[in-house]
Amino acid sequence: MVTVVGKTRVKELQRLHSGASEELGGWYLVAKKAAWKNLIDVRGDFTDADQVGKMLVFNVRHNQYRLIVKVDYQSKLLMVKDLLNHKEYEKGAWKRWD
């Protein structure tokens, strides 16, 4: 199983984006039980997930938002970074996070 760092962050994002709250909660429940070793494993649970460098990008609310999560497969860690709308996501600043 992986360790999801950021349960507090998920709860904060749920408060900030109440329309995505249920889906974020569902993502968290799946992610904390996952045994992902690579993107193929991630896509077994979330078919439209993408990986950009060390970041996993999940579509939320029918592509209304992007959930950005840093992944370290070797250490089995996920770190929830942010939930961005399309305008914020397209700016690309998240790609510099490390």
C-alpha positions in Angstrom: 0.0 0.0 0.0 1.0 3.6 -0.5 1.1 6.3 2.1 -0.9 9.3 1.2 0.6 12.5 2.7 -2.0 15.1 2.8 -5.3 14.0 4.3 -5.5 17.4 5.8 -4.9 18.9 2.4 -7.6 16.8 0.9 -10.1 18.0 3.5 -9.1 21.6 2.8 -9.6 21.1 -0.9 -13.0 19.5 -0.2 -14.0 22.7 1.7 -12.7 25.0 -1.0 -14.3 23.0 -3.8 -17.5 21.6 -2.3 -18.7 20.4 -5.7 -15.7 18.1 -5.9 -15.8 17.0 -2.3 -17.3 13.6 -2.8 -15.0 12.7 -5.7 -12.0 13.8 -3.7 -13.0 11.7 -0.8 -13.4 8.7 -3.1 -10.0 9.3 -4.7 -8.5 9.4 -1.2 -10.1 6.1 -0.2 -8.9 4.4 -3.3 -5.4 5.9 -3.2 -4.7 5.0 0.4 -5.4 1.3 -0.3 -3.5 1.3 -3.6 -0.3 -0.6 -4.3 0.7 1.4 -7.3 4.2 0.7 -8.8 3.8 2.7 -12.0 1.4 4.6 -14.1 -0.1 1.4 -15.5 -1.2 0.5 -12.0 -2.6 3.9 -11.3 -4.7 3.7 -14.5 -6.1 0.4 -13.3 -8.0 2.6 -10.7 -8.1 5.9 -12.6 -8.1 5.3 -16.3 -7.6 9.0 -17.3 -4.7 9.7 -14.9 -1.5 11.1 -16.5 2.0 11.5 -15.2 4.1 14.5 -15.8 7.6 14.1 -14.3 7.0 13.2 -10.6 3.4 14.4 -10.7 0.3 12.4 -11.2 -2.6 14.4 -12.7 -6.2 13.2 -12.0 -9.3 14.5 -13.7 -12.0 15.6 -11.2 -15.6 16.6 -11.8 -15.6 15.5 -15.4 -12.4 17.4 -16.2 -13.5 20.6 -14.4 -10.5 20.2 -12.1 -7.1 18.6 -12.0 -5.8 17.0 -8.8 -2.0 17.3 -8.7 -0.2 14.6 -6.6 3.5 14.1 -6.3 4.4 10.4 -6.5 7.4 8.4 -5.4 6.7 4.8 -6.4 9.9 3.4 -4.8 9.0 4.9 -1.4 5.3 4.2 -1.9 4.4 7.9 -1.2 1.8 10.2 -2.6 1.8 13.9 -1.6 -1.4 15.8 -2.4 -0.4 19.2 -3.9 -3.4 21.0 -5.2 -6.7 21.0 -7.1 -6.6 23.3 -10.0 -9.3 24.6 -12.4 -8.4 24.6 -16.1 -7.2 28.2 -16.1 -4.8 27.5 -13.2 -3.7 24.2 -14.6 -2.9 25.6 -18.1 -0.6 28.2 -16.6 1.7 25.3 -15.9 3.3 26.6 -12.7 2.6 23.2 -11.0 5.1 21.6 -13.4 7.9 23.3 -11.4 6.9 21.8 -8.1 9.2 19.2 -6.7 
